Amino acid sequence: MKTREDVFEKIKETLIELFEIPEEDITLEARLYQELDLDSIDAVDMIVKLQEIVDRKINPEEFKAIRTVEHIVAITYKILQETK
Amino acid sequence: MNKINHYWRVIATGIAFSSFGLGALVLSMLFFPCCYILPQKKRIKMIQKSIHYAFKLFIFEMKILGIMDVKYNGLEKLSGVKGCMIVSNHPTLLDIVLLLSVIEGTDCIVKDELWQNPFLRGAVSGAGYIPNKSPEDLIHLCVDRLKEGHNIVVFPEGTRSLPDDLKPFKKGFSAITLKSNCQLLPIFIKCEPSTLTKREKWYNVPNKKFILSMEVNEFLDVPKITKDCKSEIIASKVLKNYLFECFKEKRASYE
């Protein structure tokens, strides 16, 4: 995964696979809790899955403030850059 | 006459609230500390039992004062329940009091801040209630308790319902139910006319005595509801949505 677009595609794939969210609902701006029907319980599952993707432990604290798909993409992208 | 009755109910509500606070203080300063000489399991059982009777008394007091009436339906389903997830909607401040007054021993998921509340701290920690902190710990703790045979009361809306609608449900209860393979029992509560909601102050009493009705529904057939689900994550979403629709229909049928 090189670009933010790649990361977004991967996140999208993950959201569809884990939570069966309709593909067309997943945009960068989509709000996780209000629009995608996710909650803190899902965040736990999401973090587990992301850890597999980035192959690193993620501190749940980093996830406290996320609100949109874009936030997940940004955090994942940042971690990937750092671990390079 | 109506005016007198209105003022009486304001005063009576004040009396009820004060006696609740006083009762909570007396129990947590005198009785609960004594329970700590018991081993932990017995202490928790004893304190939960005393909360059950204190709440029974409080409901009785509210009835005697003429502030409210209570209607029960299907209470027999609660007798002898063990290791059961009990979920309810949350229209008023009194719901938990009502629920605990009919269920003798049960754990509750309680918001974390109550451990800082001087009136309730003694009760929530003494009774071994479960603080709603991190979702991971919460799930593990609840699953363990259910497996030990404790019941757990949860409000899946996470906070009080809106006066005219249910709030969206959270998945905690469904994830816990699926992970522990426990029974799931919905209880529907209705308050007519609406009072003691999140927006109202306690002294804004309704224009007449309010009636709290409590209906214990049938146990849900969780395996059947979730049989087509690919994963546990999906199943917990499906179960949550299913229960939400049940409560919504119930609400609509009352209107």
Interface residues (C-beta under 8 A of the other chain):
Chain A: L18 F19 E20 D37 D39 S40 I41 D42 A43 V44 D45 P60
Chain B: S134 P135 E136 I139 P168 K170 K171 G172 A175 K230 S231 I233 I234 S236 K237
